[in-house]
Amino acid sequence: MANALPIAQEPQAAEPIELCDDSQIWENLKEAIGASSGFQRWQLELNFESPQATVSIDQQVRCYLRETLETLAY
């Protein structure tokens, strides 16, 4: 039995994943999207950066994501 294969060991339990709450995920996502060149270009095209713009960054990111997903779905 020189060609016997070693017995597979039980996989080690993975360390528990630290879960974030939805609000923390949304905050991180908004920050990442806000820093992206695509989002910044989109803001300029729609004049969101003008002083009279009263749309919150939260609303802007939601609108940007909606438009982006609609374009991808098309």
TILO-832999 format. One record per residue: residue number from 1; residue in three letters; x, y, z of N, C-alpha, C in turn. Coordinates in steps of 0.02 Angstrom, whole numbers, plus 50000, padded with zeros to 5 digits. Example, Ala and Ser with C-alpha at 12.3 -4.5 7.8 and 13.67 -1.06 7.14 Angstrom:
BEGIN
SITE  nr rest   npx   npy   npz  capx  capy  capz   cpx   cpy   cpz
SITE   1  ALA 50660 49716 50390 50615 49775 50390 50660 49835 50390
SITE   2  SER 50642 49888 50354 50684 49947 50357 50645 50002 50394
END
This chain:
BEGIN
SITE  nr rest   npx   npy   npz  capx  capy  capz   cpx   cpy   cpz
SITE   1  MET 50040 49941 50000 50000 50000 50000 50043 50063 50000
SITE   2  ALA 50093 50064 49961 50137 50121 49957 50103 50180 49924
SITE   3  ASN 50052 50168 49883 50018 50222 49848 49955 50246 49884
SITE   4  ALA 49946 50230 49946 49887 50251 49983 49885 50326 49992
SITE   5  LEU 49826 50354 49983 49817 50426 49991 49804 50441 50065
SITE   6  PRO 49827 50499 50088 49813 50517 50158 49739 50529 50168
SITE   7  ILE 49716 50515 50227 49646 50526 50244 49634 50601 50250
SITE   8  ALA 49580 50624 50218 49564 50695 50220 49544 50715 50290
SITE   9  GLN 49568 50772 50310 49551 50797 50377 49489 50840 50372
SITE  10  GLU 49453 50843 50427 49395 50887 50430 49417 50959 50420
SITE  11  PRO 49381 50997 50380 49400 51068 50372 49395 51105 50438
SITE  12  GLN 49440 51150 50448 49440 51191 50509 49382 51240 50505
SITE  13  ALA 49351 51252 50560 49295 51299 50563 49323 51369 50548
SITE  14  ALA 49290 51403 50503 49311 51471 50486 49295 51517 50544
SITE  15  GLU 49335 51569 50549 49321 51618 50601 49255 51652 50584
SITE  16  PRO 49215 51668 50633 49151 51700 50619 49161 51766 50584
SITE  17  ILE 49118 51779 50535 49121 51842 50498 49084 51894 50539
SITE  18  GLU 49116 51950 50548 49084 52004 50585 49034 52039 50538
SITE  19  LEU 48971 52035 50554 48920 52064 50512 48909 52138 50529
SITE  20  CYS 48901 52177 50477 48885 52248 50485 48810 52255 50480
SITE  21  ASP 48785 52306 50512 48714 52319 50501 48704 52354 50435
SITE  22  ASP 48644 52355 50410 48630 52383 50344 48650 52456 50339
SITE  23  SER 48642 52494 50393 48660 52565 50389 48734 52575 50379
SITE  24  GLN 48775 52532 50410 48848 52538 50401 48867 52518 50330
SITE  25  ILE 48835 52468 50303 48848 52447 50234 48830 52504 50187
SITE  26  TRP 48772 52536 50197 48750 52591 50154 48799 52649 50159
SITE  27  GLU 48822 52666 50218 48869 52721 50226 48934 52707 50189
SITE  28  ASN 48959 52645 50194 49021 52627 50159 49010 52628 50083
SITE  29  LEU 48952 52605 50061 48937 52605 49990 48931 52676 49963
SITE  30  LYS 48897 52720 49999 48891 52790 49979 48960 52823 49973
SITE  31  GLU 49003 52809 50020 49070 52838 50019 49109 52814 49958
SITE  32  ALA 49106 52749 49944 49142 52721 49886 49114 52748 49821
SITE  33  ILE 49048 52751 49815 49017 52777 49754 49032 52851 49746
SITE  34  GLY 49028 52888 49799 49042 52960 49797 49112 52976 49774
SITE  35  ALA 49159 52931 49786 49228 52942 49766 49242 52919 49695
SITE  36  SER 49194 52885 49664 49206 52858 49597 49202 52913 49544
SITE  37  SER 49242 52905 49492 49243 52955 49438 49176 52955 49400
SITE  38  GLY 49145 52897 49393 49081 52893 49358 49027 52933 49394
SITE  39  PHE 49025 52928 49460 48976 52965 49499 48990 53040 49495
SITE  40  GLN 49053 53059 49499 49070 53130 49497 49054 53160 49429
SITE  41  ARG 49066 53122 49376 49048 53146 49309 48972 53153 49303
SITE  42  TRP 48935 53105 49330 48862 53106 49329 48837 53168 49366
SITE  43  GLN 48867 53184 49424 48848 53243 49462 48857 53307 49420
SITE  44  LEU 48914 53312 49387 48928 53371 49346 48878 53378 49289
SITE  45  GLU 48861 53321 49258 48813 53323 49203 48745 53348 49225
SITE  46  LEU 48726 53333 49287 48661 53352 49312 48663 53414 49357
SITE  47  ASN 48721 53445 49361 48731 53507 49401 48713 53498 49474
SITE  48  PHE 48727 53440 49503 48712 53429 49574 48761 53468 49619
SITE  49  GLU 48817 53488 49592 48866 53523 49633 48856 53598 49635
SITE  50  SER 48804 53622 49604 48791 53694 49606 48766 53714 49675
SITE  51  PRO 48777 53776 49695 48756 53798 49763 48682 53791 49775
SITE  52  GLN 48641 53797 49723 48569 53793 49733 48543 53720 49736
SITE  53  ALA 48587 53672 49725 48566 53602 49728 48552 53584 49801
SITE  54  THR 48493 53558 49814 48474 53540 49882 48463 53465 49890
SITE  55  VAL 48486 53427 49841 48478 53355 49843 48533 53325 49886
SITE  56  SER 48515 53286 49936 48565 53257 49981 48607 53205 49943
SITE  57  ILE 48666 53192 49971 48710 53142 49940 48676 53073 49941
SITE  58  ASP 48637 53060 49992 48600 52997 49996 48553 52991 49936
SITE  59  GLN 48515 53043 49922 48468 53043 49865 48506 53039 49799
SITE  60  GLN 48563 53073 49794 48602 53071 49733 48627 53001 49719
SITE  61  VAL 48653 52967 49770 48680 52900 49760 48623 52852 49741
SITE  62  ARG 48566 52859 49773 48509 52816 49755 48488 52826 49682
SITE  63  CYS 48486 52889 49661 48467 52904 49592 48519 52878 49543
SITE  64  TYR 48583 52888 49560 48638 52864 49518 48634 52787 49511
SITE  65  LEU 48625 52753 49567 48620 52680 49565 48561 52657 49523
SITE  66  ARG 48504 52690 49533 48444 52672 49495 48456 52680 49420
SITE  67  GLU 48483 52738 49400 48497 52750 49330 48548 52701 49301
SITE  68  THR 48600 52687 49340 48652 52641 49318 48623 52570 49309
SITE  69  LEU 48583 52548 49356 48553 52481 49351 48503 52477 49293
SITE  70  GLU 48465 52530 49283 48418 52531 49226 48456 52527 49160
SITE  71  THR 48513 52561 49156 48553 52559 49095 48582 52489 49085
SITE  72  LEU 48606 52459 49138 48634 52391 49133 48581 52340 49115
SITE  73  ALA 48521 52350 49141 48466 52303 49127 48442 52308 49056
SITE  74  TYR 48452 52366 49025 48429 52378 48958 48474 52341 48910
END
